[in-house]
Amino acid sequence: MAGRLRGTGCVLSIMEERPHLVPMDNDASYPPSRRAWLMLLALSAAAACLLWLPLDLNARKGLALLVFIGLLWLTEALPLPVILTAGAAGCAAAGL
């Protein structure tokens, strides 16, 4: 690797050779309107799990919370610390 970088060892030269390795800014990944739609999608999927699944109440609460947090995590609609805090708060509010 040092031979390809011509002995510079500089991080900037690595990023110049491989621009696809430049870290992305997670806060600018989606515009606010798309984030709102993704959050609405996650909320409606969680509400559907809570209302229409033929399970007992605690199982529906847990599954709805899992779907909500999972969809937010997969779509990266919010930063990860916010999602984790929402999960913890949701567990406490649901009594799980």
N, C-alpha and C positions, 0 to 999 in steps of 0.2 A: 504494500500500500504506500509505503514511503517513497518507493521508486516512481509511482505514478504521480505523486504530488511534488516530485522534484525536491524532496528534502525540506519542504517548507514547514510541514506540521501544523499549519495554521487552520483553524476551524473555518475561517472565511473561505479559504481556498477549497476546502471540501464542499462547502455549500455552493460555491461557484461551479464546480464540476458536476454536482448532483443537485439541481434546484428542486427536484421533487422531494428532497429530504428536509426542506425548510419547514419548521413547525408552523402549523396554522393557528390562527387566533380563534379560539372556540366561541368567544363572545360575538364574533361577526359571521358566524357560520350561516345563520338564517336571518332574514329580515323579521321585524316584529310581527308583521301580519301572518307570516308562515308559522312562527312560533305559537301564535294564538290559535291557529287552526289545528296544529298538532296537539296542543293542550286540550282543545275542545274534543278532538278525536279520542284522546286517552280518557278524558272524563266521561264521554258517552259510552265507550267500551266498558269502563268500570261500572257505570250505572246499569248497563245491560246485564252484566254479570251479577250485580247485586239484586236486581229486580226479577230476573227471569230464570235463574238456575234453580233446579229442584233439590237444593241442599239445605241443611240447617243454617241458621242465621250466622253463626260464627264462621262457618266454612265459606259462605257467600261474602262476608266482610273481608276475610283474608284473601280470597281469590280476587275480589274486586280491587283491593289494595295492591296485590301483586301485579295485576294487569295494568293498573294506572302507573305505578312506578316503573314497571318493565317497559311500557311503551314510551314513557318519557326518557328513559335511559337509552333505549334503542334508537330513537329518533334524535337524541341529543337536543331536544327542544329547550332545555334549561341546562345550566352548568351542573356538573355532577354533585358538588357539595349541596346545592339547593335541592336536588332530587333526593339525596340521602337524608337531609333534614326533613323534607316532606314525608318520606317514608317513616321515619321515627315518630314524627308528629301524628301521622295517620294511624300508626299502631297504637299510640297512646289514646287518641281520640276514639278509636273503635273498640278499645278495651281488649286488645289482643296481646 
